[in-house]
Amino acid sequence: MLAVNNVQMKNRKQAGKNKVWQAALYVRLSREDGDKEESDSVINQKELLQQYVSLEPDIVVYDVYMDDGWSGTNFERPEFIRMMSDIRNDEVNCVIVKDLSRFGRNYIDVGQYIEKIFPLMDIRFISLTDNLDSVKNPQTMNNIIVPFKNLINDEYCRDISNKVRSSLDMKRKQGKHIGSFACYGYKKDPDDHNHLVIDDEAAEIVRDIFRWYISGMSILAIAQKLNGMGIPNPSSYKKTQGLNYKNRYEKIGSGKWPDSSVRRILGNQMYIGNLVQGILKVKSYKVQITQRQEKDDWIVVENTHEPIISKEDFKTVQELLARNTRKAPDMTKVYLFSGFIKCGDCGRSMVRKEHHHDYGDYTYYICKTHNKIDKTACSKHTTRADKLEKIVLASIQTQVALAVDMDEAIKSINANEKTNKESVRLNKMLEQAKNEVEKAEHMMLDLYPDWKSGVISKEEYTELKKRFEIQKENAMNKVFDLQSKIGEAEKGQDGSNQFIENFIQYRNIDILTREVVVALIDMIYVYEDKNIKIVFKYQNPFKEAMEYIENNQNLLGQERIKTLLEA
């Protein structure tokens, strides 16, 4: 309880037998509500209320309750809760505020307190600038102006909230980072806090996480490895950087990586340079509870900051996350073909099984439908794991050899003088066709003034206009045709064909690893007749390169083109 000053003691004696009110001076300020920091500062409010009490002989200040930075849209404020506790303990029987908006901006809740709760508890309520006093002027409390003012305060807060939301959404759509903290791996640009730059120390951990996952490590194994290395988790790392970051879901002082944090990093497109915001949204200006938005409602702006992970690696990881993968028991890595092998007849995943016999152990795959769902719906499709590995490795080696041959063939074609001459010839023809289009357009533009000035008749204008439109259309068709031919002629010429690039890097492969499977294979299908179909990635780039070679086969030796086409 606050000490009673001399002026108040003197006033109490003068009051005689009159009731003395133990007052709570309630002060609140929140810029979120649109409160003016200068005129409504908590210090100004406090001084105004104390000055008022010093002139009232029947009121003594019990305590001052200040909620600085707390919105008035709800009453879950620490100091307000403390005040209500003192009221229930009969320590306080009078509440004084500067105005109704300081007490709260929720029309319904404010009305509940001053019209029902306080009268039932015999609490005197005073609002200075609104001239409200439930004891001295009780009729003022029933005035229609009171609920009207509460409604205005509520509406004012709603309007401010909508304006703030609109402003923040506009910044998000402009590609500006508006969060209090950057995501793990980045930090705020010292020269522009709405822009992110790479945090080298954390970014290296992010790269490790992606690399480990692509190589076959499970998410749980990655979390365990990070903890074993003593790497602080994202929340703890932010604190080590001097940031006042709090994570309500984290165990106090643990600093450990949960597998959920690893999974979030693997699925976060912030790491390819895209700014992702608006994932969480406050339900309303009165209900300050956030809820996760549907993915379609997120605000994503591409290429706003430097990427940490390549788009190719990120895409690979998303595909792996979507697959049904299993980790080997007591091992840190997933199985070699986990998520990549299916029954060719029913389309379900194949289940990995192990058999242990006196003569030896072996591993095989069996159709999941037959093994776990319905034995009559599909047959076993059993295939030995070691045999499958040999078949897949041999197929990859064949594809790698083909990629090497195709690369050499394309280089040979591109080095041929005829190829360059053909490209030059087609580009010259394209330029001429474009000039014909432009000429026809100018001719049509000149027709209208000639008709209006009487140089040509309306019939002549109509006939000439139609003729020039046909000329333009023919020229446009020629442009499209030449652009297509140039595109076909240039396929594979720049040496950036994805099929060749990705397969040729494994030219000396002799061991099948999880990383190779992830990089080159889309799916493996096992059929009842023991046939195995391997669907490789980069099918379209492969077809483009083959078309280029076929279109220029006259520049290659007959034996060489025959080998490529047969492959």
Secondary structure, DSSP 4 states (H G I P E B T S, - for coil): -PPPPHHHHHHHHHHTTSPPEEEEEEEEE-GGGT--TTTT-HHHHHHHHHHHHHT-TTEEEEEEEEEET--TTSS--HHHHHHHHHHHTTS--EEEESSHHHH-S-HHHHHHIIIIIHHHTT-EEEETTTTEETTTBHHHHTSTHHHHHHHHHHHHHHHHHHHHHHHHHHHHHTT---SSSPPTTEEEETTEEEEEEE-HHHHHHHHHHHHHHHTTB-HHHHHHHHHHTTPPPHHHHHHHTT-----TTSPTTT-PPPHHHHHHHHT-GGGGT-EEE-SEEES-SS---EEEPPGGGSEEESS-S--SS-HHHHHHHHHHHHS---BPTT-SBB-TTTTTEEETTT-PBEEEEEEEETTEEEEEEEEHIIIII-TTTS----EEHHHHHHHHHHHHHHHHHHHHHHHHHHHHHHHSHHHHHHHHHHHHHHHHHHHHHHHHHHHHHHHHHHHHTTSS-HHHHHHHHHHHHHHHHHHHHHHHHHHHHHHHHHTTTTS--HHHHHHHTTTT--S--HHHHHHHEEEEEE-TTS-EEEEES-HHHHHHHHHHHHHTGGGS-HHHHHHHHH-
